[in-house]
Amino acid sequence: MAINRFVISSNDDEQLVEAASQQLAKQELSFRENRRQYEKENCTSIWDR
């Protein structure tokens, strides 16, 4: 996700920025969905501390 944010903020090529923006939107949705599923299943790990 960070790479796409960098591309969006530092590029003048509109096609490249649009592609990165679309990829970022998909990645954010996937992240949120995975996070909801993680919380729904009451998963715990050492990373939650």
Sine and cosine of phi, psi and omega as CSV:
sin_phi,cos_phi,sin_psi,cos_psi,sin_omega,cos_omega
0.00,0.00,-0.59,0.81,-0.02,-1.00
-0.90,0.44,-0.60,0.80,0.00,-1.00
-0.89,0.45,-0.69,0.72,0.02,-1.00
-0.91,0.42,-0.62,0.78,0.05,-1.00
-0.89,0.46,-0.64,0.76,0.03,-1.00
-0.90,0.44,-0.71,0.71,0.00,-1.00
-0.87,0.49,-0.70,0.72,-0.02,-1.00
-0.89,0.45,-0.67,0.75,-0.08,-1.00
-0.99,0.15,-0.32,0.95,-0.14,-0.99
-0.86,-0.51,0.24,0.97,-0.10,-1.00
-0.84,-0.55,0.55,-0.84,0.05,-1.00
-0.98,-0.20,-0.19,0.98,-0.01,-1.00
-0.96,0.26,0.95,-0.31,-0.10,-0.99
-0.88,0.47,-0.60,0.80,0.01,-1.00
-0.92,0.40,-0.67,0.74,0.02,-1.00
-0.91,0.41,-0.67,0.75,0.02,-1.00
-0.90,0.43,-0.67,0.74,0.02,-1.00
-0.89,0.45,-0.69,0.72,0.02,-1.00
-0.89,0.45,-0.68,0.73,0.02,-1.00
-0.91,0.41,-0.61,0.79,0.02,-1.00
-0.90,0.44,-0.68,0.73,0.03,-1.00
-0.91,0.42,-0.67,0.74,0.03,-1.00
-0.89,0.45,-0.66,0.75,0.01,-1.00
-0.89,0.46,-0.67,0.74,0.02,-1.00
-0.87,0.49,-0.69,0.73,0.03,-1.00
-0.90,0.44,-0.67,0.74,-0.01,-1.00
-0.91,0.42,-0.64,0.76,0.01,-1.00
-0.91,0.42,-0.67,0.75,0.05,-1.00
-0.89,0.46,-0.69,0.73,0.01,-1.00
-0.89,0.46,-0.68,0.73,0.01,-1.00
-0.88,0.47,-0.72,0.69,-0.01,-1.00
-0.90,0.44,-0.66,0.75,0.01,-1.00
-0.90,0.43,-0.69,0.72,0.03,-1.00
-0.90,0.44,-0.63,0.77,0.01,-1.00
-0.90,0.43,-0.70,0.71,0.03,-1.00
-0.87,0.49,-0.69,0.72,0.01,-1.00
-0.90,0.45,-0.66,0.75,0.03,-1.00
-0.86,0.51,-0.73,0.68,-0.01,-1.00
-0.93,0.36,-0.62,0.79,0.01,-1.00
-0.88,0.47,-0.62,0.79,-0.03,-1.00
-0.99,0.12,0.02,1.00,-0.02,-1.00
0.82,0.57,0.65,0.76,0.03,-1.00
-0.95,0.31,0.56,-0.83,0.11,-0.99
-0.69,-0.73,0.49,-0.87,0.03,-1.00
-0.45,-0.89,0.08,-1.00,0.03,-1.00
-0.91,0.41,-0.33,0.95,-0.03,-1.00
-0.98,0.22,-0.22,0.98,-0.01,-1.00
-1.00,0.10,-0.11,0.99,-0.07,-1.00
-0.95,0.30,0.00,0.00,0.00,0.00
